[in-house]
């Protein structure tokens, strides 16, 4: 059974571009008052994939007028040395946002390090102080991916209030804050996870279904109510021909990419389920682009909050 109307694609690239344009305009206003937001990204060791991602963050910040800085301490750095580095960044007035790129070497306690970042500079929104502020509805720096999804729904005029929202995944980075933001939007929220009994029945009850599991195609068409809004946070790499054929048979464009690269990206939702949706986020090009856009927005928000300026 298909959706009664053709599904609408939630274009993450277009929405991210709009957010970044607004951020650039806000930065221009701040610069007129002698304020230029600063973002420092810390990446420990040599991680080629992460390095590309981090450089993209710094490049994007510079293009918008944020002072971007990338620090790359060696993998041999000790936990105490990292804490000293974070303390120095906390003390710098020209740094409004601090982002610790994960993963970290095994000998460094990531939780301890993330909690060492000053809450007012925690642009990832992971510090317990920001988690508490988010829960209690106070001005806070919210995790970028969930905040981006809320912005996407708002800008696409997708109703949230009064809707049944199901979040599949309970991570501190996406699942839990996503549920809280939907609750603040007056949705009725259910959180599901690996121990949930009869996951399919919960998913079928969803007006808004957010999949943040990390398993390719785990949400099948049979688990989706026709007309639901499908938000796919997953980013999985399909490498086998059998798995590719299961999800993308007949898709000539993806087939060409698969044969060329030996893999393609897909989300946590079986793409056949998108035919049932009223709105859905593609992978790639859906939720992903919003994460960096919201990081930029969080950096500006941090700059304003630190100086006692009003925020929306």
C-alpha positions in Angstrom: 0.0 0.0 0.0 1.4 3.3 -1.0 1.0 6.8 0.5 -2.2 8.5 -0.9 -0.1 11.3 -2.3 3.4 11.3 -3.8 6.0 11.7 -1.0 7.9 15.0 -0.6 11.6 14.9 -0.3 13.1 16.8 2.6 16.1 18.4 0.9 18.8 18.7 3.6 21.2 20.4 1.2 18.7 23.2 0.5 17.7 23.7 4.1 21.3 23.6 5.3 22.2 26.3 2.7 19.4 28.5 4.0 20.5 28.1 7.6 24.1 28.9 6.7 23.0 32.0 4.8 21.1 33.2 7.9 24.2 32.4 10.1 26.4 34.5 7.7 24.0 37.4 7.9 23.9 37.2 11.7 27.7 37.1 11.8 27.8 40.3 9.8 25.6 42.0 12.4 27.9 40.8 15.2 31.0 42.0 13.4 29.5 45.5 13.1 29.6 45.4 17.0 33.2 44.2 17.1 32.3 40.5 17.7 33.6 37.7 15.5 32.6 34.2 16.6 35.5 31.6 16.9 35.3 27.8 16.6 38.2 25.5 17.5 38.0 21.8 16.4 40.4 19.4 18.1 41.2 16.1 16.3 43.6 13.8 18.1 45.9 11.6 15.9 45.7 10.6 12.2 42.2 9.7 11.0 41.9 10.3 7.2 38.1 10.1 7.1 37.7 12.3 10.1 40.3 14.8 8.8 38.3 15.4 5.7 35.2 16.0 7.8 37.0 18.3 10.2 38.6 20.3 7.4 35.1 20.7 6.0 33.9 22.1 9.3 36.7 24.6 9.5 36.3 25.6 5.8 32.6 26.1 6.2 33.1 28.2 9.3 35.6 30.4 7.5 33.2 30.9 4.5 30.5 32.2 6.9 32.8 34.6 8.8 33.6 32.5 11.8 37.2 32.3 12.8 37.9 28.6 12.4 40.9 26.8 14.0 41.9 23.1 13.7 44.2 21.6 16.4 45.7 18.2 15.7 47.7 16.9 18.7 49.4 13.6 18.2 47.8 10.3 19.2 50.5 9.9 21.9 49.1 12.9 23.8 48.2 12.0 27.4 44.8 12.5 29.0 46.3 15.2 31.3 47.8 17.0 28.4 44.4 17.0 26.6 42.8 18.4 29.7 45.4 21.2 29.9 44.6 22.0 26.2 40.9 22.1 26.8 41.4 24.4 29.9 43.5 26.8 27.7 40.7 26.9 25.1 38.1 27.5 27.8 40.1 30.5 29.0 40.5 32.0 25.5 38.0 34.8 24.9 38.4 34.5 21.1 37.1 31.0 21.2 33.3 30.7 21.4 32.9 27.0 20.4 35.1 24.0 21.2 34.5 20.7 19.4 36.3 17.5 20.2 36.2 15.2 17.2 35.4 11.6 18.0 36.7 8.9 18.2 39.5 9.5 20.6 42.5 7.2 21.4 41.6 4.4 23.8 43.8 5.8 26.5 41.8 9.0 26.7 38.4 8.9 28.5 36.1 10.7 26.0 33.4 11.3 28.6 35.8 13.0 31.0 37.3 15.1 28.2 33.9 16.2 26.8 32.8 17.2 30.3 36.0 19.3 30.7 34.7 21.7 27.9 33.1 24.8 29.3 29.3 24.3 28.9 29.0 27.8 27.3 31.5 26.7 24.6 30.1 23.1 24.1 28.8 23.6 20.6 28.2 19.8 20.3 25.6 20.1 23.1 27.0 17.0 24.9 27.9 18.5 28.3 25.6 17.5 31.2 24.9 21.1 31.9 23.5 21.6 28.3 21.7 18.3 28.5 20.0 19.5 31.7 19.2 22.9 30.2 17.7 21.2 27.1 15.5 19.0 29.3 14.2 21.9 31.4 13.6 24.1 28.4 16.3 26.7 29.2 18.4 28.4 26.5 21.0 25.7 25.6 23.3 24.4 23.0 21.5 21.4 21.6 23.2 18.5 19.8 23.5 19.5 16.1 21.8 16.6 14.4 18.5 16.6 16.4 18.4 20.4 16.3 18.9 20.2 12.5 16.0 17.8 12.2 13.7 20.1 14.1 14.7 23.0 11.9 14.0 20.8 8.8 10.5 20.0 10.0 9.8 23.6 11.0 10.9 25.0 7.6 9.1 22.3 5.7 6.0 23.2 7.7 5.6 19.6 8.9 3.4 19.5 12.0 4.9 18.3 15.2 2.4 19.3 17.9 -0.1 16.6 18.6 1.7 14.0 16.5 2.8 10.5 17.5 6.6 10.5 17.2 8.7 7.4 17.5 12.5 7.6 17.9 14.3 4.4 17.2 17.7 4.7 19.0 18.6 6.0 22.4 22.1 7.4 22.0 23.1 10.6 23.9 24.1 12.2 20.6 20.8 11.7 18.6 18.1 9.5 20.1 17.6 11.0 23.6 17.9 14.7 22.6 15.8 14.1 19.5 13.0 12.8 21.8 13.3 15.7 24.1 13.2 18.3 21.2 10.1 16.6 19.8 8.5 16.6 23.3 9.2 20.3 23.5 7.4 20.6 20.2 4.3 19.0 21.8 4.6 15.7 20.1 3.7 12.5 22.0 7.0 10.7 22.0 8.0 7.0 22.2 11.7 5.9 22.4 12.5 2.4 21.0 15.8 0.5 21.2 17.4 -2.9 20.8 15.5 -4.3 23.7 12.0 -3.1 22.5 9.5 -5.9 22.1 7.5 -5.8 18.8 9.4 -2.8 17.4 7.2 -3.0 14.3 4.0 -2.2 16.1 5.5 0.9 17.7 6.9 2.1 14.3 3.5 1.6 12.6 1.9 3.9 15.2 4.2 6.8 14.2 3.2 10.0 12.5 6.9 10.9 12.6 9.4 8.1 12.6 13.1 8.9 13.4 15.5 6.1 12.7 18.9 6.4 14.4 20.0 2.9 14.9 23.1 2.4 12.7 21.9 -0.7 10.8 21.2 -0.6 7.1 17.5 -0.9 6.1 16.4 -2.1 9.6 13.1 -0.2 9.2 11.2 -2.1 6.5 8.1 -1.0 4.5 5.9 -3.3 6.7 6.9 -1.2 9.7 5.7 2.1 8.3 2.2 3.6 8.4 1.2 5.1 5.0 1.5 8.9 5.2 4.1 8.9 7.9 7.1 11.3 8.0 10.3 9.3 7.8 13.5 10.9 9.1 16.5 8.7 8.4 19.6 9.5 10.5 21.5 6.4 9.5 24.7 6.5 7.5 25.7 3.0 6.5 27.9 1.7 3.8 26.5 -1.2 1.6 29.4 -3.2 0.2 27.9 -6.6 -0.9 26.1 -7.1 -4.2 23.4 -9.1 -2.4 22.6 -6.3 0.0 22.7 -3.8 -2.8 20.2 -5.8 -4.9 17.9 -6.1 -1.9 17.7 -2.3 -1.5 18.5 -0.8 -4.8 17.7 -3.3 -7.6 16.8 -1.3 -10.7 18.4 1.9 -9.6 20.8 2.5 -12.5 22.4 5.6 -11.0 23.3 3.9 -7.7 24.3 0.7 -9.6 26.9 2.7 -11.5 28.2 4.3 -8.3 28.3 0.9 -6.6 30.2 -0.7 -9.4 32.7 2.2 -9.5 33.3 2.6 -5.8 32.5 -0.8 -4.5 29.9 0.6 -2.0 27.1 3.0 -1.6 25.7 4.9 1.3 22.2 4.2 2.7 20.3 4.9 5.9 18.5 2.8 8.5 15.2 2.8 6.5 14.7 0.5 3.6 14.3 2.9 0.7 11.2 1.0 -0.5 9.5 2.4 2.6 9.9 6.0 1.3 7.1 5.2 -1.2 4.7 5.1 1.7 5.8 8.4 3.3 4.3 11.9 3.1 7.8 13.3 3.7 11.2 11.6 3.9 14.8 12.4 4.1 17.1 10.8 1.5 20.5 9.3 2.3 22.8 11.0 1.4 21.5 14.6 1.2 18.9 14.5 4.0 19.9 14.9 7.6 23.7 14.9 7.1 24.1 18.4 5.6 22.2 19.9 8.5 24.7 18.7 11.1 27.5 21.1 10.0 24.9 23.9 9.4 23.7 23.6 13.0 27.2 23.5 14.3 27.7 26.9 12.7 24.4 28.1 14.2 25.5 26.8 17.6 28.8 28.6 17.4 27.0 31.9 16.8 24.5 31.1 19.5 27.3 30.4 21.9 28.9 33.7 21.0 25.7 35.5 21.8 25.0 33.6 25.0 28.5 34.2 26.3 28.0 38.0 25.9 24.5 38.1 27.3 22.9 38.9 24.0 19.5 37.7 23.1 19.0 34.4 21.2 16.0 33.0 19.4 
